[in-house]
Structures are given as C-alpha cells and as structure tokens.
Amino acid sequence: VHQRSLTLSADGLALKGEDSLSAPARPQGSAPVPAAARFHLHPSVKPSLSADGHSVWLGTGGGAWRFRAEGGTLALSE
C-alpha cells in the first residue's frame, strides 16, 4: 500500500513530502516479504548516499532534496 502526504509552507517556498509503503497484515511469526521501490532520476540530478544507508541527498542546480528510509535502507545503482 502506498500513501503520500505533501505540505506546502505558507509562503510557498518550502515543500515537504512523505511517502510510505506498507505490506498487508501477515500472520505473526511469518517471514518478511522483500520489497524494493525504484526512482529514476534526471541525468542532471547528483545523488549522494549517506554512510548509514538511510538517506540520500539529491543535488540539483537550484538546491537539494533529502530522501530518508525508516525500516529499510537505500542504495544507488546505475
């Protein structure tokens, strides 16, 4: 299940968003189901993975976006 929340500041200069992914309820003690979410980036976006694998900074010509993962880790691939 995917859920998204977006909040725009009163002055319209800051946008904050949150996406969450969750699996349907499973019987207690059952093995977790592996999942992956993939995002395709524009060639001009420069990603930088944090040392702990829980966040990525996406550099753009005019600023940066930060993506965080809770309950999982992030990875970069070509």
N, C-alpha and C positions, 0 to 999 in steps of 0.2 A: 504494500500500500504506500503510495506516495502522497505527501502533504507538503504544501508550500505556504509560507507566510511572508508578506512583504510590508515594510513600514517606510514611509517617506517622511523626512523631517518637515517641520512646519515651514521652514524657509525653502524647502525643495532642493537643498544641496546635498543631502545625505540619504542614501537608500540602503536599508538593511533588510536582508532576506534570510530565511531559514527553510531548508528542505529537509524532510525526514523520510526515511524508508523503514518500514516495519513489515515483519512477516506475520501471517495469520497465527493464532494461538496453536501451540503444539502440545502433545501430551508431555507431562513432567518427566524429565529424565531422557527425553529423546535427543538425538544429536542435532546440533545447529545445522541449518541449511546454508551453504555458502552462497554468497551473492556478490555482484560487482555492479557498480554504476560507472559509466564512462562518459567523459565530457570531451568533446572535440573543440580545440582552441584555434583561433585565428592565428596564422603564421607570425603576426607581429606581437602576439602575447608571449611574454617570457615567464615561464613558471619556475618557482624555486621551492623545493620541498624542505620542510623543517627537519632537523636531526631526529626528532622523535617520531616522524611519520604521521603526525596528527594534524598538520596544517600545510597549506600551500599558498604562497603569495603569487598572484598573477599580475605581473607588471605590464602596464600599458603606457602609451605615450603621454597620457594625461594623469596618471595616478596608478593605484594598485587595488586589487581585490584580495581578500583573505578568505580561504575556504578551510574549514575545520571539520574533523571527523571525530565523533564520540561513539564509542562502541565498535570501532574499526580503525583501519589505518588507510592511508593514501599512498599512492605510488604514481610515478610518472613513466610514460613509455612513448616511444616514437610512433 
